[in-house]
Amino acid sequence: MDHAIDAEGLVKRFGRTTALDGITLTARPGTVLGVLGPNGAGKTTAVRILATLLRPDAGRASVAGIDVLRHPSRVRRAIGLTGQYASVDEDLTGTENLVLIGRLLDLRVREAKARAARLLEEFGLAGAAGRRAGTYSGGMRRRLDLAAGLVGNPEVIFLDEPTTGLDPAKREDMWAIVRRLVADGVTVLLTTQYLEEADALADAISVVDHGRVIAHGTAGELKRVVGGQTVLVRPADPSRLEEASAILATVAGRPAESPGNGVATVPVGGDAAFTEIVRRLEAAGISVTELSLHLPSLDEVFLTLTGRGAHDEEGAAA
């Protein structure tokens, strides 16, 4: 199987609103496909089609090698799905939630309980297994929700903005869980508006806007869309910032910028310029506390591609 997720030309309309306009998504087995896009770009609609919750108006799709339109029940047994908000039953305990999912998947009671216990342990919830989910913190509920999506040992799991509303520490916990899943061979489709999340987790990224994929590649490949690299210099002696800026400008052939905090930056064409800047700073006797060469951030890439931020509400689809 070349692709665990393979969708081509998906179209979905809601009345006069076109949520998907020929979107194509692919992911190799055992990898993370990050799907980036602003609100209303079509990310959730695409996930719902791949998870057999919606039928497309046009196009084709297969998940785990199974056609989502011809064999939806088989697809459902091969996937897990975690939405933007925890969907666990707050009146049931952690164990009861997972056992219930197991029984719905036709597991025997003993097997469902054993699988629930294993997942609660893996997700750091064993100590709260007997408590009602309604007493869990937001991060605990998100972990329980993800555990519920894994009861059936899915080959492919869809994580639709799984860290929405979580603080940075809890988001890191979720990232660690995703990395463990991939290490175990699970394929993950991750939709997110957190650009650093895609940067940290995704093997490949598809940028979606107005229902279409407008760019696809690794994080590094997408960052090169903006063009070039940037050198940043922070002199140890702030009074020498102007001299350092002049060196950057001379080598780069364009004015350097000083955004504040005692640093100067300039776009450069490649590694050779960085080497020359280092040589000239040393020759001038300018010591530095920070000196770096880096690609643009995914935030800059996103703005370049879409003309707006990842969190903009403009154009939200039905």
C-alpha positions as protocol buffer text, in pm:
chain_id: "A"
residue {
  index: 1
  type: MET
  ca { x: 0 y: 0 z: 0 }
}
residue {
  index: 2
  type: ASP
  ca { x: 167 y: 319 z: -124 }
}
residue {
  index: 3
  type: HIS
  ca { x: -67 y: 556 z: 57 }
}
residue {
  index: 4
  type: ALA
  ca { x: -260 y: 513 z: 381 }
}
residue {
  index: 5
  type: ILE
  ca { x: -465 y: 819 z: 281 }
}
residue {
  index: 6
  type: ASP
  ca { x: -532 y: 889 z: -85 }
}
residue {
  index: 7
  type: ALA
  ca { x: -793 y: 1148 z: -183 }
}
residue {
  index: 8
  type: GLU
  ca { x: -821 y: 1315 z: -521 }
}
residue {
  index: 9
  type: GLY
  ca { x: -1048 y: 1590 z: -651 }
}
residue {
  index: 10
  type: LEU
  ca { x: -1285 y: 1598 z: -354 }
}
residue {
  index: 11
  type: VAL
  ca { x: -1571 y: 1844 z: -395 }
}
residue {
  index: 12
  type: LYS
  ca { x: -1833 y: 1926 z: -133 }
}
residue {
  index: 13
  type: ARG
  ca { x: -2098 y: 2197 z: -148 }
}
residue {
  index: 14
  type: PHE
  ca { x: -2341 y: 2317 z: 117 }
}
residue {
  index: 15
  type: GLY
  ca { x: -2605 y: 2511 z: -73 }
}
residue {
  index: 16
  type: ARG
  ca { x: -2421 y: 2795 z: -244 }
}
residue {
  index: 17
  type: THR
  ca { x: -2109 y: 2746 z: -34 }
}
residue {
  index: 18
  type: THR
  ca { x: -1829 y: 2534 z: -179 }
}
residue {
  index: 19
  type: ALA
  ca { x: -1645 y: 2387 z: 119 }
}
residue {
  index: 20
  type: LEU
  ca { x: -1414 y: 2168 z: -91 }
}
residue {
  index: 21
  type: ASP
  ca { x: -1318 y: 2260 z: -445 }
}
residue {
  index: 22
  type: GLY
  ca { x: -1120 y: 1965 z: -580 }
}
residue {
  index: 23
  type: ILE
  ca { x: -893 y: 1897 z: -283 }
}
residue {
  index: 24
  type: THR
  ca { x: -625 y: 1627 z: -307 }
}
residue {
  index: 25
  type: LEU
  ca { x: -453 y: 1477 z: 0 }
}
residue {
  index: 26
  type: THR
  ca { x: -209 y: 1186 z: 32 }
}
residue {
  index: 27
  type: ALA
  ca { x: -15 y: 1037 z: 323 }
}
residue {
  index: 28
  type: ARG
  ca { x: 229 y: 747 z: 329 }
}
residue {
  index: 29
  type: PRO
  ca { x: 183 y: 475 z: 594 }
}
residue {
  index: 30
  type: GLY
  ca { x: 336 y: 552 z: 932 }
}
residue {
  index: 31
  type: THR
  ca { x: 368 y: 928 z: 875 }
}
residue {
  index: 32
  type: VAL
  ca { x: 198 y: 1248 z: 987 }
}
residue {
  index: 33
  type: LEU
  ca { x: 23 y: 1460 z: 724 }
}
residue {
  index: 34
  type: GLY
  ca { x: -36 y: 1809 z: 857 }
}
residue {
  index: 35
  type: VAL
  ca { x: -328 y: 1995 z: 701 }
}
residue {
  index: 36
  type: LEU
  ca { x: -301 y: 2368 z: 761 }
}
residue {
  index: 37
  type: GLY
  ca { x: -562 y: 2628 z: 683 }
}
residue {
  index: 38
  type: PRO
  ca { x: -757 y: 2919 z: 828 }
}
residue {
  index: 39
  type: ASN
  ca { x: -1106 y: 2875 z: 969 }
}
residue {
  index: 40
  type: GLY
  ca { x: -1343 y: 2778 z: 691 }
}
residue {
  index: 41
  type: ALA
  ca { x: -1068 y: 2649 z: 462 }
}
residue {
  index: 42
  type: GLY
  ca { x: -1230 y: 2304 z: 440 }
}
residue {
  index: 43
  type: LYS
  ca { x: -1008 y: 2103 z: 676 }
}
residue {
  index: 44
  type: THR
  ca { x: -1286 y: 1954 z: 889 }
}
residue {
  index: 45
  type: THR
  ca { x: -1505 y: 1885 z: 585 }
}
residue {
  index: 46
  type: ALA
  ca { x: -1221 y: 1686 z: 429 }
}
residue {
  index: 47
  type: VAL
  ca { x: -1173 y: 1487 z: 750 }
}
residue {
  index: 48
  type: ARG
  ca { x: -1545 y: 1411 z: 771 }
}
residue {
  index: 49
  type: ILE
  ca { x: -1543 y: 1273 z: 416 }
}
residue {
  index: 50
  type: LEU
  ca { x: -1235 y: 1059 z: 479 }
}
residue {
  index: 51
  type: ALA
  ca { x: -1395 y: 931 z: 802 }
}
residue {
  index: 52
  type: THR
  ca { x: -1714 y: 839 z: 607 }
}
residue {
  index: 53
  type: LEU
  ca { x: -1927 y: 1095 z: 794 }
}
residue {
  index: 54
  type: LEU
  ca { x: -2000 y: 1289 z: 472 }
}
residue {
  index: 55
  type: ARG
  ca { x: -2029 y: 1189 z: 108 }
}
residue {
  index: 56
  type: PRO
  ca { x: -1842 y: 1405 z: -142 }
}
residue {
  index: 57
  type: ASP
  ca { x: -2023 y: 1555 z: -441 }
}
residue {
  index: 58
  type: ALA
  ca { x: -1728 y: 1454 z: -660 }
}
residue {
  index: 59
  type: GLY
  ca { x: -1387 y: 1294 z: -635 }
}
residue {
  index: 60
  type: ARG
  ca { x: -1254 y: 972 z: -486 }
}
residue {
  index: 61
  type: ALA
  ca { x: -1084 y: 871 z: -163 }
}
residue {
  index: 62
  type: SER
  ca { x: -940 y: 564 z: 4 }
}
residue {
  index: 63
  type: VAL
  ca { x: -818 y: 516 z: 360 }
}
residue {
  index: 64
  type: ALA
  ca { x: -599 y: 220 z: 461 }
}
residue {
  index: 65
  type: GLY
  ca { x: -641 y: 100 z: 102 }
}
residue {
  index: 66
  type: ILE
  ca { x: -1023 y: 91 z: 133 }
}
residue {
  index: 67
  type: ASP
  ca { x: -1259 y: 300 z: -81 }
}
residue {
  index: 68
  type: VAL
  ca { x: -1455 y: 530 z: 151 }
}
residue {
  index: 69
  type: LEU
  ca { x: -1766 y: 530 z: -72 }
}
residue {
  index: 70
  type: ARG
  ca { x: -1781 y: 161 z: -161 }
}
residue {
  index: 71
  type: HIS
  ca { x: -1686 y: 15 z: 178 }
}
residue {
  index: 72
  type: PRO
  ca { x: -1754 y: 275 z: 450 }
}
residue {
  index: 73
  type: SER
  ca { x: -1806 y: 16 z: 726 }
}
residue {
  index: 74
  type: ARG
  ca { x: -1463 y: -136 z: 656 }
}
residue {
  index: 75
  type: VAL
  ca { x: -1305 y: 210 z: 664 }
}
residue {
  index: 76
  type: ARG
  ca { x: -1463 y: 281 z: 1004 }
}
residue {
  index: 77
  type: ARG
  ca { x: -1300 y: -30 z: 1148 }
}
residue {
  index: 78
  type: ALA
  ca { x: -961 y: 85 z: 1022 }
}
residue {
  index: 79
  type: ILE
  ca { x: -968 y: 440 z: 1157 }
}
residue {
  index: 80
  type: GLY
  ca { x: -984 y: 646 z: 1474 }
}
residue {
  index: 81
  type: LEU
  ca { x: -1122 y: 999 z: 1492 }
}
residue {
  index: 82
  type: THR
  ca { x: -1067 y: 1272 z: 1749 }
}
residue {
  index: 83
  type: GLY
  ca { x: -1253 y: 1596 z: 1686 }
}
residue {
  index: 84
  type: GLN
  ca { x: -1189 y: 1953 z: 1797 }
}
residue {
  index: 85
  type: TYR
  ca { x: -1368 y: 1902 z: 2128 }
}
residue {
  index: 86
  type: ALA
  ca { x: -1363 y: 1608 z: 2365 }
}
residue {
  index: 87
  type: SER
  ca { x: -1663 y: 1385 z: 2298 }
}
residue {
  index: 88
  type: VAL
  ca { x: -1639 y: 1156 z: 2599 }
}
residue {
  index: 89
  type: ASP
  ca { x: -1942 y: 1090 z: 2820 }
}
residue {
  index: 90
  type: GLU
  ca { x: -1885 y: 1302 z: 3131 }
}
residue {
  index: 91
  type: ASP
  ca { x: -2121 y: 1087 z: 3341 }
}
residue {
  index: 92
  type: LEU
  ca { x: -1909 y: 775 z: 3285 }
}
residue {
  index: 93
  type: THR
  ca { x: -1571 y: 700 z: 3437 }
}
residue {
  index: 94
  type: GLY
  ca { x: -1257 y: 686 z: 3225 }
}
residue {
  index: 95
  type: THR
  ca { x: -1272 y: 308 z: 3224 }
}
residue {
  index: 96
  type: GLU
  ca { x: -1643 y: 299 z: 3141 }
}
residue {
  index: 97
  type: ASN
  ca { x: -1595 y: 534 z: 2846 }
}
residue {
  index: 98
  type: LEU
  ca { x: -1331 y: 314 z: 2688 }
}
residue {
  index: 99
  type: VAL
  ca { x: -1509 y: -13 z: 2765 }
}
residue {
  index: 100
  type: LEU
  ca { x: -1823 y: 128 z: 2604 }
}
residue {
  index: 101
  type: ILE
  ca { x: -1628 y: 207 z: 2286 }
}
residue {
  index: 102
  type: GLY
  ca { x: -1479 y: -141 z: 2292 }
}
residue {
  index: 103
  type: ARG
  ca { x: -1819 y: -306 z: 2323 }
}
residue {
  index: 104
  type: LEU
  ca { x: -1951 y: -93 z: 2032 }
}
residue {
  index: 105
  type: LEU
  ca { x: -1659 y: -232 z: 1831 }
}
residue {
  index: 106
  type: ASP
  ca { x: -1775 y: -586 z: 1918 }
}
residue {
  index: 107
  type: LEU
  ca { x: -1494 y: -659 z: 2162 }
}
residue {
  index: 108
  type: ARG
  ca { x: -1574 y: -911 z: 2435 }
}
residue {
  index: 109
  type: VAL
  ca { x: -1610 y: -763 z: 2783 }
}
residue {
  index: 110
  type: ARG
  ca { x: -1280 y: -902 z: 2909 }
}
residue {
  index: 111
  type: GLU
  ca { x: -1094 y: -779 z: 2600 }
}
residue {
  index: 112
  type: ALA
  ca { x: -1259 y: -437 z: 2619 }
}
residue {
  index: 113
  type: LYS
  ca { x: -1159 y: -398 z: 2984 }
}
residue {
  index: 114
  type: ALA
  ca { x: -803 y: -511 z: 2917 }
}
residue {
  index: 115
  type: ARG
  ca { x: -767 y: -268 z: 2628 }
}
residue {
  index: 116
  type: ALA
  ca { x: -917 y: 15 z: 2834 }
}
residue {
  index: 117
  type: ALA
  ca { x: -674 y: -50 z: 3119 }
}
residue {
  index: 118
  type: ARG
  ca { x: -376 y: -55 z: 2881 }
}
residue {
  index: 119
  type: LEU
  ca { x: -475 y: 272 z: 2712 }
}
residue {
  index: 120
  type: LEU
  ca { x: -545 y: 449 z: 3041 }
}
residue {
  index: 121
  type: GLU
  ca { x: -199 y: 349 z: 3159 }
}
residue {
  index: 122
  type: GLU
  ca { x: -33 y: 462 z: 2836 }
}
residue {
  index: 123
  type: PHE
  ca { x: -209 y: 800 z: 2847 }
}
residue {
  index: 124
  type: GLY
  ca { x: -127 y: 865 z: 3211 }
}
residue {
  index: 125
  type: LEU
  ca { x: -489 y: 829 z: 3324 }
}
residue {
  index: 126
  type: ALA
  ca { x: -469 y: 508 z: 3527 }
}
residue {
  index: 127
  type: GLY
  ca { x: -494 y: 700 z: 3854 }
}
residue {
  index: 128
  type: ALA
  ca { x: -817 y: 864 z: 3738 }
}
residue {
  index: 129
  type: ALA
  ca { x: -966 y: 555 z: 3571 }
}
residue {
  index: 130
  type: GLY
  ca { x: -1246 y: 524 z: 3829 }
}
residue {
  index: 131
  type: ARG
  ca { x: -1339 y: 893 z: 3829 }
}
residue {
  index: 132
  type: ARG
  ca { x: -1620 y: 1044 z: 3624 }
}
residue {
  index: 133
  type: ALA
  ca { x: -1483 y: 1208 z: 3308 }
}
residue {
  index: 134
  type: GLY
  ca { x: -1673 y: 1522 z: 3407 }
}
residue {
  index: 135
  type: THR
  ca { x: -1419 y: 1573 z: 3688 }
}
residue {
  index: 136
  type: TYR
  ca { x: -1121 y: 1557 z: 3449 }
}
residue {
  index: 137
  type: SER
  ca { x: -923 y: 1866 z: 3348 }
}
residue {
  index: 138
  type: GLY
  ca { x: -936 y: 1977 z: 2986 }
}
residue {
  index: 139
  type: GLY
  ca { x: -606 y: 1811 z: 2907 }
}
residue {
  index: 140
  type: MET
  ca { x: -715 y: 1484 z: 3069 }
}
residue {
  index: 141
  type: ARG
  ca { x: -1037 y: 1483 z: 2869 }
}
residue {
  index: 142
  type: ARG
  ca { x: -846 y: 1539 z: 2545 }
}
residue {
  index: 143
  type: ARG
  ca { x: -618 y: 1244 z: 2630 }
}
residue {
  index: 144
  type: LEU
  ca { x: -919 y: 1027 z: 2714 }
}
residue {
  index: 145
  type: ASP
  ca { x: -1082 y: 1130 z: 2386 }
}
residue {
  index: 146
  type: LEU
  ca { x: -771 y: 1030 z: 2194 }
}
residue {
  index: 147
  type: ALA
  ca { x: -751 y: 702 z: 2385 }
}
residue {
  index: 148
  type: ALA
  ca { x: -1112 y: 633 z: 2283 }
}
residue {
  index: 149
  type: GLY
  ca { x: -1010 y: 673 z: 1920 }
}
residue {
  index: 150
  type: LEU
  ca { x: -744 y: 406 z: 1965 }
}
residue {
  index: 151
  type: VAL
  ca { x: -956 y: 134 z: 2126 }
}
residue {
  index: 152
  type: GLY
  ca { x: -1001 y: -33 z: 1788 }
}
residue {
  index: 153
  type: ASN
  ca { x: -624 y: -36 z: 1712 }
}
residue {
  index: 154
  type: PRO
  ca { x: -671 y: 184 z: 1403 }
}
residue {
  index: 155
  type: GLU
  ca { x: -429 y: 193 z: 1112 }
}
residue {
  index: 156
  type: VAL
  ca { x: -515 y: 557 z: 1045 }
}
residue {
  index: 157
  type: ILE
  ca { x: -622 y: 823 z: 1295 }
}
residue {
  index: 158
  type: PHE
  ca { x: -768 y: 1163 z: 1216 }
}
residue {
  index: 159
  type: LEU
  ca { x: -686 y: 1435 z: 1468 }
}
residue {
  index: 160
  type: ASP
  ca { x: -899 y: 1738 z: 1389 }
}
residue {
  index: 161
  type: GLU
  ca { x: -736 y: 2027 z: 1578 }
}
residue {
  index: 162
  type: PRO
  ca { x: -671 y: 1802 z: 1880 }
}
residue {
  index: 163
  type: THR
  ca { x: -494 y: 2064 z: 2093 }
}
residue {
  index: 164
  type: THR
  ca { x: -754 y: 2340 z: 2060 }
}
residue {
  index: 165
  type: GLY
  ca { x: -787 y: 2516 z: 2393 }
}
residue {
  index: 166
  type: LEU
  ca { x: -492 y: 2343 z: 2559 }
}
residue {
  index: 167
  type: ASP
  ca { x: -212 y: 2535 z: 2728 }
}
residue {
  index: 168
  type: PRO
  ca { x: 144 y: 2492 z: 2588 }
}
residue {
  index: 169
  type: ALA
  ca { x: 245 y: 2223 z: 2841 }
}
residue {
  index: 170
  type: LYS
  ca { x: -61 y: 2008 z: 2769 }
}
residue {
  index: 171
  type: ARG
  ca { x: -10 y: 2062 z: 2397 }
}
residue {
  index: 172
  type: GLU
  ca { x: 342 y: 1919 z: 2433 }
}
residue {
  index: 173
  type: ASP
  ca { x: 191 y: 1615 z: 2607 }
}
residue {
  index: 174
  type: MET
  ca { x: -37 y: 1557 z: 2308 }
}
residue {
  index: 175
  type: TRP
  ca { x: 256 y: 1594 z: 2071 }
}
residue {
  index: 176
  type: ALA
  ca { x: 443 y: 1323 z: 2259 }
}
residue {
  index: 177
  type: ILE
  ca { x: 141 y: 1093 z: 2222 }
}
residue {
  index: 178
  type: VAL
  ca { x: 124 y: 1158 z: 1846 }
}
residue {
  index: 179
  type: ARG
  ca { x: 494 y: 1076 z: 1810 }
}
residue {
  index: 180
  type: ARG
  ca { x: 441 y: 746 z: 1994 }
}
residue {
  index: 181
  type: LEU
  ca { x: 152 y: 657 z: 1763 }
}
residue {
  index: 182
  type: VAL
  ca { x: 365 y: 715 z: 1454 }
}
residue {
  index: 183
  type: ALA
  ca { x: 652 y: 517 z: 1605 }
}
residue {
  index: 184
  type: ASP
  ca { x: 405 y: 227 z: 1636 }
}
residue {
  index: 185
  type: GLY
  ca { x: 323 y: 252 z: 1264 }
}
residue {
  index: 186
  type: VAL
  ca { x: -3 y: 448 z: 1282 }
}
residue {
  index: 187
  type: THR
  ca { x: -71 y: 703 z: 1006 }
}
residue {
  index: 188
  type: VAL
  ca { x: -195 y: 1038 z: 1135 }
}
residue {
  index: 189
  type: LEU
  ca { x: -381 y: 1314 z: 953 }
}
residue {
  index: 190
  type: LEU
  ca { x: -352 y: 1622 z: 1172 }
}
residue {
  index: 191
  type: THR
  ca { x: -550 y: 1938 z: 1103 }
}
residue {
  index: 192
  type: THR
  ca { x: -430 y: 2239 z: 1293 }
}
residue {
  index: 193
  type: GLN
  ca { x: -413 y: 2617 z: 1301 }
}
residue {
  index: 194
  type: TYR
  ca { x: -103 y: 2604 z: 1521 }
}
residue {
  index: 195
  type: LEU
  ca { x: 180 y: 2641 z: 1273 }
}
residue {
  index: 196
  type: GLU
  ca { x: 441 y: 2533 z: 1526 }
}
residue {
  index: 197
  type: GLU
  ca { x: 241 y: 2213 z: 1576 }
}
residue {
  index: 198
  type: ALA
  ca { x: 270 y: 2120 z: 1209 }
}
residue {
  index: 199
  type: ASP
  ca { x: 637 y: 2218 z: 1214 }
}
residue {
  index: 200
  type: ALA
  ca { x: 702 y: 1990 z: 1512 }
}
residue {
  index: 201
  type: LEU
  ca { x: 501 y: 1685 z: 1402 }
}
residue {
  index: 202
  type: ALA
  ca { x: 430 y: 1666 z: 1031 }
}
residue {
  index: 203
  type: ASP
  ca { x: 636 y: 1468 z: 781 }
}
residue {
  index: 204
  type: ALA
  ca { x: 450 y: 1651 z: 505 }
}
residue {
  index: 205
  type: ILE
  ca { x: 219 y: 1952 z: 510 }
}
residue {
  index: 206
  type: SER
  ca { x: -71 y: 2046 z: 282 }
}
residue {
  index: 207
  type: VAL
  ca { x: -179 y: 2410 z: 302 }
}
residue {
  index: 208
  type: VAL
  ca { x: -552 y: 2444 z: 233 }
}
residue {
  index: 209
  type: ASP
  ca { x: -738 y: 2763 z: 148 }
}
residue {
  index: 210
  type: HIS
  ca { x: -1089 y: 2806 z: 6 }
}
residue {
  index: 211
  type: GLY
  ca { x: -1128 y: 2429 z: -30 }
}
residue {
  index: 212
  type: ARG
  ca { x: -811 y: 2373 z: -233 }
}
residue {
  index: 213
  type: VAL
  ca { x: -456 y: 2260 z: -158 }
}
residue {
  index: 214
  type: ILE
  ca { x: -244 y: 2561 z: -250 }
}
residue {
  index: 215
  type: ALA
  ca { x: 92 y: 2412 z: -143 }
}
residue {
  index: 216
  type: HIS
  ca { x: 232 y: 2076 z: -35 }
}
residue {
  index: 217
  type: GLY
  ca { x: 571 y: 1964 z: 89 }
}
residue {
  index: 218
  type: THR
  ca { x: 788 y: 1923 z: 395 }
}
residue {
  index: 219
  type: ALA
  ca { x: 816 y: 2213 z: 639 }
}
residue {
  index: 220
  type: GLY
  ca { x: 1158 y: 2296 z: 495 }
}
residue {
  index: 221
  type: GLU
  ca { x: 1030 y: 2291 z: 137 }
}
residue {
  index: 222
  type: LEU
  ca { x: 740 y: 2519 z: 222 }
}
residue {
  index: 223
  type: LYS
  ca { x: 964 y: 2762 z: 407 }
}
residue {
  index: 224
  type: ARG
  ca { x: 1167 y: 2803 z: 89 }
}
residue {
  index: 225
  type: VAL
  ca { x: 851 y: 2931 z: -81 }
}
residue {
  index: 226
  type: VAL
  ca { x: 914 y: 3267 z: 87 }
}
residue {
  index: 227
  type: GLY
  ca { x: 1264 y: 3262 z: -59 }
}
residue {
  index: 228
  type: GLY
  ca { x: 1609 y: 3275 z: 92 }
}
residue {
  index: 229
  type: GLN
  ca { x: 1730 y: 3268 z: 448 }
}
residue {
  index: 230
  type: THR
  ca { x: 1777 y: 3528 z: 720 }
}
residue {
  index: 231
  type: VAL
  ca { x: 2086 y: 3609 z: 924 }
}
residue {
  index: 232
  type: LEU
  ca { x: 2035 y: 3743 z: 1276 }
}
residue {
  index: 233
  type: VAL
  ca { x: 2315 y: 3905 z: 1477 }
}
residue {
  index: 234
  type: ARG
  ca { x: 2313 y: 4029 z: 1836 }
}
residue {
  index: 235
  type: PRO
  ca { x: 2642 y: 4206 z: 1929 }
}
residue {
  index: 236
  type: ALA
  ca { x: 2768 y: 4151 z: 2282 }
}
residue {
  index: 237
  type: ASP
  ca { x: 2824 y: 4527 z: 2299 }
}
residue {
  index: 238
  type: PRO
  ca { x: 2493 y: 4697 z: 2202 }
}
residue {
  index: 239
  type: SER
  ca { x: 2684 y: 5011 z: 2099 }
}
residue {
  index: 240
  type: ARG
  ca { x: 2830 y: 4817 z: 1805 }
}
residue {
  index: 241
  type: LEU
  ca { x: 2491 y: 4725 z: 1658 }
}
residue {
  index: 242
  type: GLU
  ca { x: 2524 y: 4990 z: 1387 }
}
residue {
  index: 243
  type: GLU
  ca { x: 2862 y: 4850 z: 1279 }
}
residue {
  index: 244
  type: ALA
  ca { x: 2721 y: 4496 z: 1270 }
}
residue {
  index: 245
  type: SER
  ca { x: 2423 y: 4618 z: 1065 }
}
residue {
  index: 246
  type: ALA
  ca { x: 2660 y: 4779 z: 816 }
}
residue {
  index: 247
  type: ILE
  ca { x: 2848 y: 4449 z: 772 }
}
residue {
  index: 248
  type: LEU
  ca { x: 2522 y: 4263 z: 715 }
}
residue {
  index: 249
  type: ALA
  ca { x: 2410 y: 4521 z: 460 }
}
residue {
  index: 250
  type: THR
  ca { x: 2741 y: 4512 z: 272 }
}
residue {
  index: 251
  type: VAL
  ca { x: 2745 y: 4133 z: 239 }
}
residue {
  index: 252
  type: ALA
  ca { x: 2375 y: 4096 z: 159 }
}
residue {
  index: 253
  type: GLY
  ca { x: 2359 y: 4392 z: -77 }
}
residue {
  index: 254
  type: ARG
  ca { x: 2050 y: 4531 z: 93 }
}
residue {
  index: 255
  type: PRO
  ca { x: 1978 y: 4729 z: 411 }
}
residue {
  index: 256
  type: ALA
  ca { x: 1972 y: 4537 z: 737 }
}
residue {
  index: 257
  type: GLU
  ca { x: 1679 y: 4579 z: 975 }
}
residue {
  index: 258
  type: SER
  ca { x: 1692 y: 4637 z: 1350 }
}
residue {
  index: 259
  type: PRO
  ca { x: 1359 y: 4517 z: 1490 }
}
residue {
  index: 260
  type: GLY
  ca { x: 1468 y: 4598 z: 1846 }
}
residue {
  index: 261
  type: ASN
  ca { x: 1616 y: 4407 z: 2139 }
}
residue {
  index: 262
  type: GLY
  ca { x: 1968 y: 4478 z: 2016 }
}
residue {
  index: 263
  type: VAL
  ca { x: 1956 y: 4259 z: 1704 }
}
residue {
  index: 264
  type: ALA
  ca { x: 2006 y: 4317 z: 1334 }
}
residue {
  index: 265
  type: THR
  ca { x: 1866 y: 4094 z: 1058 }
}
residue {
  index: 266
  type: VAL
  ca { x: 1899 y: 4070 z: 683 }
}
residue {
  index: 267
  type: PRO
  ca { x: 1780 y: 3823 z: 415 }
}
residue {
  index: 268
  type: VAL
  ca { x: 2065 y: 3643 z: 237 }
}
residue {
  index: 269
  type: GLY
  ca { x: 2091 y: 3423 z: -67 }
}
residue {
  index: 270
  type: GLY
  ca { x: 2260 y: 3124 z: 97 }
}
residue {
  index: 271
  type: ASP
  ca { x: 2521 y: 2978 z: 329 }
}
residue {
  index: 272
  type: ALA
  ca { x: 2814 y: 3157 z: 162 }
}
residue {
  index: 273
  type: ALA
  ca { x: 2683 y: 3496 z: 275 }
}
residue {
  index: 274
  type: PHE
  ca { x: 2660 y: 3372 z: 632 }
}
residue {
  index: 275
  type: THR
  ca { x: 3021 y: 3254 z: 624 }
}
residue {
  index: 276
  type: GLU
  ca { x: 3133 y: 3592 z: 493 }
}
residue {
  index: 277
  type: ILE
  ca { x: 2938 y: 3776 z: 764 }
}
residue {
  index: 278
  type: VAL
  ca { x: 3105 y: 3564 z: 1032 }
}
residue {
  index: 279
  type: ARG
  ca { x: 3448 y: 3641 z: 884 }
}
residue {
  index: 280
  type: ARG
  ca { x: 3384 y: 4016 z: 872 }
}
residue {
  index: 281
  type: LEU
  ca { x: 3243 y: 4033 z: 1224 }
}
residue {
  index: 282
  type: GLU
  ca { x: 3554 y: 3857 z: 1350 }
}
residue {
  index: 283
  type: ALA
  ca { x: 3784 y: 4088 z: 1153 }
}
residue {
  index: 284
  type: ALA
  ca { x: 3608 y: 4391 z: 1299 }
}
residue {
  index: 285
  type: GLY
  ca { x: 3641 y: 4250 z: 1650 }
}
residue {
  index: 286
  type: ILE
  ca { x: 3267 y: 4244 z: 1706 }
}
residue {
  index: 287
  type: SER
  ca { x: 3178 y: 3975 z: 1962 }
}
residue {
  index: 288
  type: VAL
  ca { x: 2824 y: 3840 z: 1945 }
}
residue {
  index: 289
  type: THR
  ca { x: 2590 y: 3670 z: 2190 }
}
residue {
  index: 290
  type: GLU
  ca { x: 2363 y: 3546 z: 1912 }
}
residue {
  index: 291
  type: LEU
  ca { x: 2433 y: 3465 z: 1548 }
}
residue {
  index: 292
  type: SER
  ca { x: 2202 y: 3250 z: 1340 }
}
residue {
  index: 293
  type: LEU
  ca { x: 2101 y: 3157 z: 987 }
}
residue {
  index: 294
  type: HIS
  ca { x: 1745 y: 3034 z: 952 }
}
residue {
  index: 295
  type: LEU
  ca { x: 1466 y: 2970 z: 707 }
}
residue {
  index: 296
  type: PRO
  ca { x: 1143 y: 3171 z: 734 }
}
residue {
  index: 297
  type: SER
  ca { x: 887 y: 3051 z: 986 }
}
residue {
  index: 298
  type: LEU
  ca { x: 573 y: 2865 z: 880 }
}
residue {
  index: 299
  type: ASP
  ca { x: 381 y: 3177 z: 989 }
}
residue {
  index: 300
  type: GLU
  ca { x: 560 y: 3375 z: 716 }
}
residue {
  index: 301
  type: VAL
  ca { x: 497 y: 3097 z: 465 }
}
residue {
  index: 302
  type: PHE
  ca { x: 129 y: 3087 z: 552 }
}
residue {
  index: 303
  type: LEU
  ca { x: 92 y: 3463 z: 517 }
}
residue {
  index: 304
  type: THR
  ca { x: 274 y: 3455 z: 184 }
}
residue {
  index: 305
  type: LEU
  ca { x: 55 y: 3175 z: 47 }
}
residue {
  index: 306
  type: THR
  ca { x: -285 y: 3287 z: 174 }
}
residue {
  index: 307
  type: GLY
  ca { x: -246 y: 3660 z: 234 }
}
residue {
  index: 308
  type: ARG
  ca { x: -390 y: 3615 z: 585 }
}
residue {
  index: 309
  type: GLY
  ca { x: -317 y: 3454 z: 916 }
}
residue {
  index: 310
  type: ALA
  ca { x: -407 y: 3099 z: 1013 }
}
residue {
  index: 311
  type: HIS
  ca { x: -664 y: 3222 z: 1265 }
}
residue {
  index: 312
  type: ASP
  ca { x: -846 y: 3469 z: 1039 }
}
residue {
  index: 313
  type: GLU
  ca { x: -1218 y: 3408 z: 1028 }
}
residue {
  index: 314
  type: GLU
  ca { x: -1268 y: 3560 z: 682 }
}
residue {
  index: 315
  type: GLY
  ca { x: -1437 y: 3320 z: 444 }
}
residue {
  index: 316
  type: ALA
  ca { x: -1551 y: 3068 z: 706 }
}
residue {
  index: 317
  type: ALA
  ca { x: -1743 y: 2792 z: 530 }
}
residue {
  index: 318
  type: ALA
  ca { x: -2069 y: 2631 z: 636 }
}
